[in-house]
Each structure stands twice: as C-alpha cells, then as structure tokens.
C-alpha cells in the first residue's frame, strides 16, 4: 500500500472513530440527564436509514435527510462539471 492509500485509510478510520464517539457521547448524555433526543441517518448507497428517539427526533431526522440530500446534489454537480471539463 502506497503513502496515499495509507493516508486515505487513516483519514477514513479517524472519521469513523469520531462518529462512534459522538454517538456514544450523546447516548450517555441523554441517559445521565434522563431525557434528550437522538437521531441517526445512514445512507447506504441509494437506501436511506433513519431512526431516533426523544421529543425532537422527528426534527433531527428531517434535518439529517435535508443535509444528505444537499450533499448528494453537490456531489452530482461536481461530477457533472468534472465530466464537462474532461470532455472539453
């Protein structure tokens, strides 16, 4: 594995560790305070998975879905522009 591959793998692992840390921290915080809200949105290919609990979970899920849709649109725009540049 070359240096770029090692850096890519390291970055991916750090992001995953950060996600897991945030999820565990929010769960333990909600348990300690006796309430709170929690929502997760996972996009696996074209299939979205969203779930949550608490008073504000529907709002959190809606915000997550909107953010995911914006990220997908930005990615598609970038790919379209890159393809146009390659064809020029």
KOLGU-4560 file (N, C-alpha, C; in nm, 3 decimals, padded with zeros to 5 digits):
<recs>
<n_xx: 00.085 n_yy: -00.117 n_zz: 00.000 ca_xx: 00.000 ca_yy: 00.000 ca_zz: 00.000 c_xx: 00.090 c_yy: 00.124 c_zz: 00.000 mol: A seq: 1 type: UNK>
<n_xx: 00.063 n_yy: 00.216 n_zz: -00.092 ca_xx: 00.146 ca_yy: 00.335 ca_zz: -00.101 c_xx: 00.105 c_yy: 00.438 c_zz: 00.005 mol: A seq: 2 type: UNK>
<n_xx: 00.176 n_yy: 00.549 n_zz: 00.010 ca_xx: 00.153 ca_yy: 00.653 ca_zz: 00.110 c_xx: 00.013 c_yy: 00.712 c_zz: 00.100 mol: A seq: 3 type: UNK>
<n_xx: -00.033 n_yy: 00.736 n_zz: -00.023 ca_xx: -00.167 ca_yy: 00.792 ca_zz: -00.041 c_xx: -00.274 c_yy: 00.698 c_zz: 00.015 mol: A seq: 4 type: UNK>
<n_xx: -00.261 n_yy: 00.570 n_zz: -00.010 ca_xx: -00.356 ca_yy: 00.472 ca_zz: 00.041 c_xx: -00.358 c_yy: 00.468 c_zz: 00.193 mol: A seq: 5 type: UNK>
<n_xx: -00.240 n_yy: 00.477 n_zz: 00.253 ca_xx: -00.231 ca_yy: 00.477 ca_zz: 00.399 c_xx: -00.296 c_yy: 00.602 c_zz: 00.457 mol: A seq: 6 type: UNK>
<n_xx: -00.273 n_yy: 00.717 n_zz: 00.395 ca_xx: -00.335 ca_yy: 00.841 ca_zz: 00.442 c_xx: -00.487 c_yy: 00.836 c_zz: 00.426 mol: A seq: 7 type: UNK>
<n_xx: -00.533 n_yy: 00.782 n_zz: 00.315 ca_xx: -00.677 ca_yy: 00.770 ca_zz: 00.291 c_xx: -00.741 c_yy: 00.679 c_zz: 00.396 mol: A seq: 8 type: UNK>
<n_xx: -00.681 n_yy: 00.567 n_zz: 00.422 ca_xx: -00.732 ca_yy: 00.473 ca_zz: 00.521 c_xx: -00.731 c_yy: 00.536 c_zz: 00.661 mol: A seq: 9 type: UNK>
<n_xx: -00.623 n_yy: 00.606 n_zz: 00.695 ca_xx: -00.613 ca_yy: 00.672 ca_zz: 00.825 c_xx: -00.723 c_yy: 00.777 c_zz: 00.841 mol: A seq: 10 type: UNK>
<n_xx: -00.745 n_yy: 00.857 n_zz: 00.739 ca_xx: -00.850 ca_yy: 00.958 ca_zz: 00.745 c_xx: -00.987 c_yy: 00.897 c_zz: 00.761 mol: A seq: 11 type: UNK>
<n_xx: -01.015 n_yy: 00.791 n_zz: 00.686 ca_xx: -01.144 ca_yy: 00.722 ca_zz: 00.695 c_xx: -01.164 c_yy: 00.666 c_zz: 00.836 mol: A seq: 12 type: UNK>
<n_xx: -01.062 n_yy: 00.603 n_zz: 00.891 ca_xx: -01.073 ca_yy: 00.546 ca_zz: 01.025 c_xx: -01.094 c_yy: 00.654 c_zz: 01.131 mol: A seq: 13 type: UNK>
<n_xx: -01.026 n_yy: 00.767 n_zz: 01.117 ca_xx: -01.045 ca_yy: 00.876 ca_zz: 01.213 c_xx: -01.187 c_yy: 00.932 c_zz: 01.207 mol: A seq: 14 type: UNK>
<n_xx: -01.242 n_yy: 00.943 n_zz: 01.089 ca_xx: -01.380 ca_yy: 00.991 ca_zz: 01.075 c_xx: -01.477 c_yy: 00.892 c_zz: 01.139 mol: A seq: 15 type: UNK>
<n_xx: -01.458 n_yy: 00.763 n_zz: 01.116 ca_xx: -01.545 ca_yy: 00.662 ca_zz: 01.176 c_xx: -01.535 c_yy: 00.662 c_zz: 01.328 mol: A seq: 16 type: UNK>
<n_xx: -01.414 n_yy: 00.676 n_zz: 01.381 ca_xx: -01.395 ca_yy: 00.682 ca_zz: 01.526 c_xx: -01.466 c_yy: 00.806 c_zz: 01.582 mol: A seq: 17 type: UNK>
<n_xx: -01.460 n_yy: 00.917 n_zz: 01.510 ca_xx: -01.528 ca_yy: 01.038 ca_zz: 01.553 c_xx: -01.679 c_yy: 01.020 c_zz: 01.557 mol: A seq: 18 type: UNK>
<n_xx: -01.735 n_yy: 00.955 n_zz: 01.454 ca_xx: -01.880 ca_yy: 00.930 ca_zz: 01.452 c_xx: -01.921 c_yy: 00.843 c_zz: 01.571 mol: A seq: 19 type: UNK>
<n_xx: -01.848 n_yy: 00.736 n_zz: 01.594 ca_xx: -01.882 ca_yy: 00.646 ca_zz: 01.704 c_xx: -01.871 c_yy: 00.720 c_zz: 01.838 mol: A seq: 20 type: UNK>
<n_xx: -01.769 n_yy: 00.803 n_zz: 01.854 ca_xx: -01.751 ca_yy: 00.879 ca_zz: 01.978 c_xx: -01.868 c_yy: 00.975 c_zz: 01.999 mol: A seq: 21 type: UNK>
<n_xx: -01.910 n_yy: 01.045 n_zz: 01.895 ca_xx: -02.023 ca_yy: 01.137 ca_zz: 01.908 c_xx: -02.152 c_yy: 01.063 c_zz: 01.943 mol: A seq: 22 type: UNK>
<n_xx: -02.176 n_yy: 00.949 n_zz: 01.881 ca_xx: -02.296 ca_yy: 00.872 ca_zz: 01.909 c_xx: -02.296 c_yy: 00.824 c_zz: 02.055 mol: A seq: 23 type: UNK>
<n_xx: -02.186 n_yy: 00.768 n_zz: 02.099 ca_xx: -02.178 ca_yy: 00.719 ca_zz: 02.236 c_xx: -02.190 c_yy: 00.832 c_zz: 02.338 mol: A seq: 24 type: UNK>
<n_xx: -02.130 n_yy: 00.947 n_zz: 02.309 ca_xx: -02.139 ca_yy: 01.061 ca_zz: 02.400 c_xx: -02.281 c_yy: 01.113 c_zz: 02.410 mol: A seq: 25 type: UNK>
<n_xx: -02.351 n_yy: 01.121 n_zz: 02.299 ca_xx: -02.488 ca_yy: 01.170 ca_zz: 02.304 c_xx: -02.580 c_yy: 01.071 c_zz: 02.375 mol: A seq: 26 type: UNK>
<n_xx: -02.557 n_yy: 00.942 n_zz: 02.356 ca_xx: -02.638 ca_yy: 00.842 ca_zz: 02.426 c_xx: -02.615 c_yy: 00.847 c_zz: 02.576 mol: A seq: 27 type: UNK>
<n_xx: -02.491 n_yy: 00.856 n_zz: 02.619 ca_xx: -02.462 ca_yy: 00.860 ca_zz: 02.762 c_xx: -02.511 c_yy: 00.990 c_zz: 02.824 mol: A seq: 28 type: UNK>
<n_xx: -02.506 n_yy: 01.099 n_zz: 02.750 ca_xx: -02.555 ca_yy: 01.227 ca_zz: 02.799 c_xx: -02.707 c_yy: 01.223 c_zz: 02.817 mol: A seq: 29 type: UNK>
<n_xx: -02.777 n_yy: 01.163 n_zz: 02.722 ca_xx: -02.922 ca_yy: 01.153 ca_zz: 02.731 c_xx: -02.963 c_yy: 01.064 c_zz: 02.848 mol: A seq: 30 type: UNK>
<n_xx: -02.890 n_yy: 00.957 n_zz: 02.873 ca_xx: -02.921 ca_yy: 00.869 ca_zz: 02.985 c_xx: -02.894 c_yy: 00.938 c_zz: 03.118 mol: A seq: 31 type: UNK>
<n_xx: -02.785 n_yy: 01.013 n_zz: 03.126 ca_xx: -02.748 ca_yy: 01.080 ca_zz: 03.251 c_xx: -02.848 c_yy: 01.189 c_zz: 03.287 mol: A seq: 32 type: UNK>
<n_xx: -02.900 n_yy: 01.259 n_zz: 03.190 ca_xx: -02.993 ca_yy: 01.368 ca_zz: 03.216 c_xx: -03.138 c_yy: 01.320 c_zz: 03.221 mol: A seq: 33 type: UNK>
<n_xx: -03.161 n_yy: 01.196 n_zz: 03.186 ca_xx: -03.295 ca_yy: 01.142 ca_zz: 03.192 c_xx: -03.384 c_yy: 01.187 c_zz: 03.078 mol: A seq: 34 type: UNK>
<n_xx: -03.329 n_yy: 01.227 n_zz: 02.968 ca_xx: -03.410 ca_yy: 01.271 ca_zz: 02.855 c_xx: -03.322 c_yy: 01.302 c_zz: 02.737 mol: A seq: 35 type: UNK>
<n_xx: -03.369 n_yy: 01.391 n_zz: 02.654 ca_xx: -03.293 ca_yy: 01.428 ca_zz: 02.536 c_xx: -03.350 c_yy: 01.364 c_zz: 02.413 mol: A seq: 36 type: UNK>
<n_xx: -03.289 n_yy: 01.394 n_zz: 02.302 ca_xx: -03.334 ca_yy: 01.338 ca_zz: 02.175 c_xx: -03.211 c_yy: 01.290 c_zz: 02.099 mol: A seq: 37 type: UNK>
<n_xx: -03.233 n_yy: 01.191 n_zz: 02.016 ca_xx: -03.124 ca_yy: 01.130 ca_zz: 01.942 c_xx: -03.177 c_yy: 01.082 c_zz: 01.809 mol: A seq: 38 type: UNK>
<n_xx: -03.102 n_yy: 01.107 n_zz: 01.703 ca_xx: -03.143 ca_yy: 01.062 ca_zz: 01.570 c_xx: -03.020 c_yy: 01.022 c_zz: 01.490 mol: A seq: 39 type: UNK>
<n_xx: -03.035 n_yy: 00.919 n_zz: 01.408 ca_xx: -02.928 ca_yy: 00.873 ca_zz: 01.320 c_xx: -02.984 c_yy: 00.862 c_zz: 01.179 mol: A seq: 40 type: UNK>
<n_xx: -02.905 n_yy: 00.909 n_zz: 01.083 ca_xx: -02.940 ca_yy: 00.894 ca_zz: 00.942 c_xx: -02.820 c_yy: 00.832 c_zz: 00.873 mol: A seq: 41 type: UNK>
<n_xx: -02.839 n_yy: 00.714 n_zz: 00.816 ca_xx: -02.731 ca_yy: 00.643 ca_zz: 00.747 c_xx: -02.773 c_yy: 00.624 c_zz: 00.603 mol: A seq: 42 type: UNK>
<n_xx: -02.684 n_yy: 00.659 n_zz: 00.512 ca_xx: -02.711 ca_yy: 00.644 ca_zz: 00.369 c_xx: -02.621 c_yy: 00.534 c_zz: 00.316 mol: A seq: 43 type: UNK>
<n_xx: -02.681 n_yy: 00.420 n_zz: 00.282 ca_xx: -02.607 ca_yy: 00.307 ca_zz: 00.227 c_xx: -02.646 c_yy: 00.296 c_zz: 00.080 mol: A seq: 44 type: UNK>
<n_xx: -02.560 n_yy: 00.348 n_zz: -00.005 ca_xx: -02.593 ca_yy: 00.353 ca_zz: -00.146 c_xx: -02.716 c_yy: 00.439 c_zz: -00.166 mol: A seq: 45 type: UNK>
<n_xx: -02.816 n_yy: 00.390 n_zz: -00.235 ca_xx: -02.937 ca_yy: 00.470 ca_zz: -00.255 c_xx: -03.042 c_yy: 00.450 c_zz: -00.146 mol: A seq: 46 type: UNK>
<n_xx: -03.010 n_yy: 00.370 n_zz: -00.043 ca_xx: -03.108 ca_yy: 00.336 ca_zz: 00.060 c_xx: -03.083 c_yy: 00.413 c_zz: 00.189 mol: A seq: 47 type: UNK>
<n_xx: -03.172 n_yy: 00.507 n_zz: 00.224 ca_xx: -03.154 ca_yy: 00.581 ca_zz: 00.349 c_xx: -03.216 c_yy: 00.506 c_zz: 00.467 mol: A seq: 48 type: UNK>
<n_xx: -03.146 n_yy: 00.508 n_zz: 00.580 ca_xx: -03.197 ca_yy: 00.451 ca_zz: 00.704 c_xx: -03.198 c_yy: 00.563 c_zz: 00.808 mol: A seq: 49 type: UNK>
<n_xx: -03.312 n_yy: 00.590 n_zz: 00.869 ca_xx: -03.322 ca_yy: 00.696 ca_zz: 00.969 c_xx: -03.403 c_yy: 00.646 c_zz: 01.087 mol: A seq: 50 type: UNK>
<n_xx: -03.352 n_yy: 00.671 n_zz: 01.206 ca_xx: -03.428 ca_yy: 00.638 ca_zz: 01.326 c_xx: -03.383 c_yy: 00.729 c_zz: 01.439 mol: A seq: 51 type: UNK>
<n_xx: -03.464 n_yy: 00.739 n_zz: 01.542 ca_xx: -03.431 ca_yy: 00.824 ca_zz: 01.654 c_xx: -03.527 c_yy: 00.804 c_zz: 01.769 mol: A seq: 52 type: UNK>
<n_xx: -03.498 n_yy: 00.870 n_zz: 01.882 ca_xx: -03.588 ca_yy: 00.867 ca_zz: 01.995 c_xx: -03.583 c_yy: 01.002 c_zz: 02.065 mol: A seq: 53 type: UNK>
<n_xx: -03.683 n_yy: 01.031 n_zz: 02.140 ca_xx: -03.690 ca_yy: 01.156 ca_zz: 02.213 c_xx: -03.789 c_yy: 01.252 c_zz: 02.151 mol: A seq: 54 type: UNK>
<n_xx: -03.807 n_yy: 01.362 n_zz: 02.219 ca_xx: -03.907 ca_yy: 01.460 ca_zz: 02.179 c_xx: -03.876 c_yy: 01.525 c_zz: 02.045 mol: A seq: 55 type: UNK>
<n_xx: -03.749 n_yy: 01.552 n_zz: 02.019 ca_xx: -03.710 ca_yy: 01.625 ca_zz: 01.899 c_xx: -03.657 c_yy: 01.535 c_zz: 01.788 mol: A seq: 56 type: UNK>
<n_xx: -03.671 n_yy: 01.405 n_zz: 01.800 ca_xx: -03.614 ca_yy: 01.315 ca_zz: 01.699 c_xx: -03.673 c_yy: 01.335 c_zz: 01.559 mol: A seq: 57 type: UNK>
<n_xx: -03.804 n_yy: 01.361 n_zz: 01.541 ca_xx: -03.852 ca_yy: 01.385 ca_zz: 01.404 c_xx: -03.786 c_yy: 01.506 c_zz: 01.338 mol: A seq: 58 type: UNK>
<n_xx: -03.762 n_yy: 01.610 n_zz: 01.415 ca_xx: -03.695 ca_yy: 01.728 ca_zz: 01.360 c_xx: -03.551 c_yy: 01.696 c_zz: 01.324 mol: A seq: 59 type: UNK>
<n_xx: -03.482 n_yy: 01.622 n_zz: 01.412 ca_xx: -03.344 ca_yy: 01.585 ca_zz: 01.385 c_xx: -03.333 c_yy: 01.496 c_zz: 01.262 mol: A seq: 60 type: UNK>
<n_xx: -03.425 n_yy: 01.403 n_zz: 01.246 ca_xx: -03.424 ca_yy: 01.316 ca_zz: 01.129 c_xx: -03.449 c_yy: 01.397 c_zz: 01.003 mol: A seq: 61 type: UNK>
<n_xx: -03.545 n_yy: 01.490 n_zz: 01.007 ca_xx: -03.573 ca_yy: 01.575 ca_zz: 00.891 c_xx: -03.452 c_yy: 01.658 c_zz: 00.852 mol: A seq: 62 type: UNK>
<n_xx: -03.385 n_yy: 01.716 n_zz: 00.949 ca_xx: -03.264 ca_yy: 01.795 ca_zz: 00.921 c_xx: -03.156 c_yy: 01.706 c_zz: 00.860 mol: A seq: 63 type: UNK>
<n_xx: -03.141 n_yy: 01.584 n_zz: 00.911 ca_xx: -03.042 ca_yy: 01.492 ca_zz: 00.857 c_xx: -03.072 c_yy: 01.455 c_zz: 00.713 mol: A seq: 64 type: UNK>
<n_xx: -03.198 n_yy: 01.432 n_zz: 00.683 ca_xx: -03.237 ca_yy: 01.397 ca_zz: 00.546 c_xx: -03.211 c_yy: 01.515 c_zz: 00.452 mol: A seq: 65 type: UNK>
<n_xx: -03.241 n_yy: 01.635 n_zz: 00.495 ca_xx: -03.216 ca_yy: 01.754 ca_zz: 00.413 c_xx: -03.067 c_yy: 01.773 c_zz: 00.387 mol: A seq: 66 type: UNK>
<n_xx: -02.986 n_yy: 01.757 n_zz: 00.491 ca_xx: -02.841 ca_yy: 01.770 ca_zz: 00.475 c_xx: -02.788 c_yy: 01.664 c_zz: 00.379 mol: A seq: 67 type: UNK>
<n_xx: -02.836 n_yy: 01.540 n_zz: 00.390 ca_xx: -02.791 ca_yy: 01.433 ca_zz: 00.300 c_xx: -02.831 c_yy: 01.464 c_zz: 00.156 mol: A seq: 68 type: UNK>
<n_xx: -02.952 n_yy: 01.516 n_zz: 00.136 ca_xx: -02.996 ca_yy: 01.550 ca_zz: 00.000 c_xx: -02.909 c_yy: 01.661 c_zz: -00.059 mol: A seq: 69 type: UNK>
<n_xx: -02.876 n_yy: 01.760 n_zz: 00.020 ca_xx: -02.790 ca_yy: 01.869 ca_zz: -00.028 c_xx: -02.651 c_yy: 01.815 c_zz: -00.063 mol: A seq: 70 type: UNK>
<n_xx: -02.598 n_yy: 01.727 n_zz: 00.021 ca_xx: -02.466 ca_yy: 01.669 ca_zz: -00.007 c_xx: -02.467 c_yy: 01.587 c_zz: -00.136 mol: A seq: 71 type: UNK>
<n_xx: -02.573 n_yy: 01.512 n_zz: -00.160 ca_xx: -02.583 ca_yy: 01.434 ca_zz: -00.283 c_xx: -02.591 c_yy: 01.526 c_zz: -00.404 mol: A seq: 72 type: UNK>
<n_xx: -02.670 n_yy: 01.635 n_zz: -00.394 ca_xx: -02.681 ca_yy: 01.729 ca_zz: -00.505 c_xx: -02.547 c_yy: 01.796 c_zz: -00.535 mol: A seq: 73 type: UNK>
<n_xx: -02.474 n_yy: 01.834 n_zz: -00.432 ca_xx: -02.343 ca_yy: 01.896 ca_zz: -00.452 c_xx: -02.248 c_yy: 01.798 c_zz: -00.519 mol: A seq: 74 type: UNK>
<n_xx: -02.251 n_yy: 01.672 n_zz: -00.475 ca_xx: -02.165 ca_yy: 01.570 ca_zz: -00.537 c_xx: -02.199 c_yy: 01.552 c_zz: -00.684 mol: A seq: 75 type: UNK>
<n_xx: -02.327 n_yy: 01.546 n_zz: -00.716 ca_xx: -02.366 ca_yy: 01.529 ca_zz: -00.856 c_xx: -02.325 c_yy: 01.650 c_zz: -00.941 mol: A seq: 76 type: UNK>
<n_xx: -02.337 n_yy: 01.769 n_zz: -00.886 ca_xx: -02.295 ca_yy: 01.890 ca_zz: -00.959 c_xx: -02.145 c_yy: 01.887 c_zz: -00.985 mol: A seq: 77 type: UNK>
<n_xx: -02.068 n_yy: 01.848 n_zz: -00.884 ca_xx: -01.922 ca_yy: 01.842 ca_zz: -00.900 c_xx: -01.884 c_yy: 01.739 c_zz: -01.006 mol: A seq: 78 type: UNK>
<n_xx: -01.948 n_yy: 01.621 n_zz: -01.003 ca_xx: -01.918 ca_yy: 01.519 ca_zz: -01.103 c_xx: -01.956 c_yy: 01.565 c_zz: -01.243 mol: A seq: 79 type: UNK>
<n_xx: -02.068 n_yy: 01.635 n_zz: -01.256 ca_xx: -02.112 ca_yy: 01.683 ca_zz: -01.387 c_xx: -02.014 c_yy: 01.785 c_zz: -01.442 mol: A seq: 80 type: UNK>
<n_xx: -01.969 n_yy: 01.877 n_zz: -01.356 ca_xx: -01.871 ca_yy: 01.977 ca_zz: -01.401 c_xx: -01.738 c_yy: 01.913 c_zz: -01.437 mol: A seq: 81 type: UNK>
<n_xx: -01.695 n_yy: 01.814 n_zz: -01.359 ca_xx: -01.569 ca_yy: 01.746 ca_zz: -01.389 c_xx: -01.578 c_yy: 01.673 c_zz: -01.523 mol: A seq: 82 type: UNK>
<n_xx: -01.692 n_yy: 01.615 n_zz: -01.551 ca_xx: -01.711 ca_yy: 01.545 ca_zz: -01.678 c_xx: -01.710 c_yy: 01.643 c_zz: -01.795 mol: A seq: 83 type: UNK>
<n_xx: -01.769 n_yy: 01.762 n_zz: -01.776 ca_xx: -01.768 ca_yy: 01.863 ca_zz: -01.880 c_xx: -01.627 c_yy: 01.912 c_zz: -01.907 mol: A seq: 84 type: UNK>
<n_xx: -01.547 n_yy: 01.925 n_zz: -01.802 ca_xx: -01.408 ca_yy: 01.970 ca_zz: -01.819 c_xx: -01.327 c_yy: 01.864 c_zz: -01.893 mol: A seq: 85 type: UNK>
<n_xx: -01.350 n_yy: 01.736 n_zz: -01.860 ca_xx: -01.279 ca_yy: 01.628 ca_zz: -01.928 c_xx: -01.315 c_yy: 01.619 c_zz: -02.075 mol: A seq: 86 type: UNK>
<n_xx: -01.440 n_yy: 01.649 n_zz: -02.110 ca_xx: -01.483 ca_yy: 01.642 ca_zz: -02.249 c_xx: -01.435 c_yy: 01.760 c_zz: -02.331 mol: A seq: 87 type: UNK>
<n_xx: -01.395 n_yy: 01.868 n_zz: -02.266 ca_xx: -01.351 ca_yy: 01.988 ca_zz: -02.340 c_xx: -01.213 c_yy: 01.972 c_zz: -02.398 mol: A seq: 88 type: UNK>
</recs>
